[in-house]
Amino acid sequence: MPPLDPQIVALARAIRQVESGNQALSGASGELRSRYQFMPRTWENLALKHLGNADAPLTLETENEVAYKQIKYLADEKGYDVGQIASWWNHGTPNFTGKGVNSKGVPYDTGAYRDKVYQQYLRYRDE
């Protein structure tokens, strides 16, 4: 396996920190008990894509691997920058910065989320 890209690692750590404070938590919108707050269907799809197994158990090791590989894909294959990746992670689209309330009644502010991820990313990138 090639060495990990430190910029991608920094961004994965930033997303993990903003999503859950690096704690395996279940989310109010139905997220799995995950540090990255994967929705069940998203986990299945990304686990299949990056691990070859939609039923892969959600462990610290597997979720870190899936998050890293998805972020790397978004950066390298889609050409997304840090802000676009953060927006994609929060809302599923790279350029969304809106706010509102989701179908579960949970408020979101993707622009603020993107900014928090970017600030965390700068910290981790410069370590």
Secondary structure by P-SEA (a helix, b strand, c coil): cccccaaaaaaaaaaaaaaccccccccccccccccccccaaaaaaaaaaccccccccccaaaaaaaaaaaaaaaaccccccaaaaaaaacccccccbbbbbccccccccaaaaaaaaaaaaaaaaac
